[in-house]
Amino acid sequence: MPAAAPISSPVRFAAATDVGRVRAHNEDYHLLVPEAGLFLLADGMGGHNAGEVASRIALEAAQEYFLASGAGEMTLAERLDAALQSANHRVIQESRLSAEREGMGTTVVALALEKDRAAIAHMGDSRVYRVRDGEIELLTEDHSLVQEQVRLGLLTPAEALVSPYRNVITRACGVMEGVAPDIRMESLRPGDTFLLCSDGLSNLLSDQQLLSILTETKGDLARACHGLVQAANDEGGDDNITVVVVAVGTSG
């Protein structure tokens, strides 16, 4: 297996997942591959618990491709893009093997770190945030019907939060061939903290609430993850909740 390019700064990470207070099954899935600088999260969908299958298959396929491609053969963005397209194809293949899996799909969000760069890729409405210099910034744009309506000026962000269509996504992994992720490249700075999450978190907590929890836990990433999950459950926990927190260049 080709070696990954080393990350310039030390990286710490933690994750937590919870079924929430309404759902019977947890269809979220996450994979942490710190030796490759790769962090993945997915929120599955489909009947007969097929969402659980889709999210797991997608992330395992993405991980497999990313590790096999190796640094130097492609750029970081190209590797991540191809990894998620491979995941899309794999989920489609698996959905054809069983009537119970027909139509299954999943959101996917990925963070890949290499030297002093970060690549962020996503399909769907799972998100990546970054905390830098005491401020939080959303680095992904939801592939959702309400986000399209906000972009067109048909809804305000506040109206989108309570829209009955807020869970309708416009792009997902495993729904059709040829679907590609959005890719964003960012420079890394010591002190950057990234939050990957499913919409079970972001639909219930404001950006300021997210920032407060990440700040108040003072670098204790496991405590931050569990605090975020607990806060979402306190707000009703109407969906599965999964969070991954990655801190760059900090010792804790």
N, C-alpha and C positions, 0 to 999 in steps of 0.2 A: 504494500500500500504506500503510495507517495506520501512523504511527510508534509504536514501543514507548515506554512510559514509561521515563525514564532510571533506572538503578540508582544509589542514593545513594553507594555506595562502589565503588572500583575492583575489578574481578574478573579473576582469572587462572585459567587452565585448561590441562589437558593430558589426553591419552588414550593408551591402548595396547590392542592386541588381539593375540591369539595363538591358533593352532589347538590348542595343547596338545600332549601327547605320545602321545595315543591316537587321536583323531579324524582322519579323512581330510580333512574340510572344515570351514571356519569358518562356522557358521551364526549367529554373533553379528553385530550391526551397531550402529554408533553414529553420531549426528549432533550436531555442535556448531554452534549458531547464536548466538554470543555477542552479536551486535548486537541480538538480541531477548531476550537473557537466557535462552535455551532450550538445554537439554542433554538428550539422549535416548539410550537404550540399549535394545537388544532381543536376545533369545535365541530364535532360531527353532526350529521343530520341524516334522517332516513327512518323508515318504519322498521318494526321487528328488531329494534336495537341495532340496526345496521349502522347508525351513526358512530357507535363505539368501534365498529369494524373499520369504517372509512377513515376515522381520525388516526387510528393506529397504523393502518396500512400506508397512509399517505406519509406520515412522518418516518416510518421505517424505510420507505422507498427513497425519500429525500435524503435521509442520512446515508443510505447505501451509495447513492450517486455522488453525493458531495465528497465522501471519503475516498471513493474510487477515482475521482477526477484529479485530485491532488493540486497543490499550489504550483504555479509556474506553467501548467498546461493551458489554463484559461485565466482570465481575470477573476477576481472574487465575485463580481457582479454576474459574470457569465456562468460561473459554477453554481451560484445560488439560483439563478434563473432556470438553468437546465435541471437542477435538482428538483425544483417544484414542478416543472413540466413533466419530469419523470414520475413524480408522485401522482400527478393528474392522470397520466396514462395508466399507471398501476391500479388506481382506484376504479377506473372505467373497466379494465380487464376483470377485476374481481367482481364488479357488480353484475357482470354477464354470466357468472357461474351459478347464480342462485336467484330464484324469483323473489326471495325475501330480501335480497340485497339490491334489487333493481332500483335505480334512481338514487342510490345513496351518494353522499358527497360530504364535503367538509370545508370549513375555512382552514387556512394555513397561514401562519405568520412565522417568519424566520429572521434571526439575527446572526450574522457571521462576522467574526472579528479576525483581522489579519494585520499585523504590524500596527500602523497608526490609523487604520481605516475600519469602518463598519459598513456592511451591506445589510439592508433591510428589505425583505421581500414579503408580499402578502397577497392572498386571494380571500375575499370575503370581508367580514367586519370584526375579526379579531385585530387587536391593535398593538402598536409599539409606541411607548412614550419615552422621552429622555428628560432626566432632571440634570440641569447644568446651571451652576452659579445661582442656586436657589430658586430657579424657575423651571416649570414643567412645560414640555412641548410635545404635542402629538405628531409623530413622524409618519403616520399612515393615514390614508383617507379611505373611509369605509366604502366597500363596494356594496351599497345598499340603496334601496328605493328612496328612502327619506334623505340620504345624503345627496342623491341626484336632484331631489326636489329643493334642497337647500342651495345647492350649487346654481340651480336655475332661478332662484329667488321665489320659489313657490311656497316654501316653508321657512320659518325662522329656526335657528338652532334650538330654541326653547320648545317650539311646536314639534320639532322632530323627536324630541325626547319622549313625548307622550302620544305620538302618532300610533294608531293601531297597525300601521304597516312597518313599524320600525325594525321588525325581524325579517323582513323580506330582503334577501341579498341578491345582488345582480351579477355576481361572479363567485364561483366556488370551484374547489378542486374535485374533479371526478364527475362533473356533470356533463361535459362535452369535450371532445378532442380539440386540441389547438388552443386551449385557454392558457394564457400566460399571466404570470404575476406582475404586479407593479414592483419596480426595483428603485431603491434610493440609496445613494452613497453618502456617507458622512465621515468627517474626520473625527478621530478620537482625542479626547483631552483627559488627563488625569482628573479623577473626580466625577466623570460622567457615570450616571446610573441609568440603566435601561429597564423599563417595565414592559413585559409582554403579557397580554391578558386576553381572555375570552370576554364576550359581551355580557356574561353574567356578572362581571365586575364593572365594566365601563358604562353599562346601562343604568347602574344604580348609584354610582359615586361620581361626584363632580371632579374636575381636574384639581381643584383646590383641596378636596378631601384626599385624593390620591397623594398629592404633594405633602400634605400635612402628615400622613401616616409614614411616608418614606423618610421624611425629615425627622419626625419625632423619635423614630426607632434608632437614630444615630448610628447608622452603619451596620446594625444587627439585621442582616438580610433575612434570616429565617423568621425573626420576630416581625419584620416588615411584611413578609408574605402572609403569615398567619393573621396579622392585624388587618390586612386588606380583605382577606376572606371573611373574617369575622364582621368587618364593617358592612360588607355586601349582604351577609346573612342578617345582620341587624336591620337592614333596609328592606328585608322581605325574602331575600335569597330565592328569587323566582326562576333561577336557571342555574346550571352548573357553573362553578367559579374556578378558574385556574389562573395562576399568576406565576411568572418567572421574573426574578430580579437579578440583574447582572451589573456589577460595579467594577469600574476600570480604574486602576492605579490607586486603589485605597487598601489599607491594611486592616480596617475594621476597628 
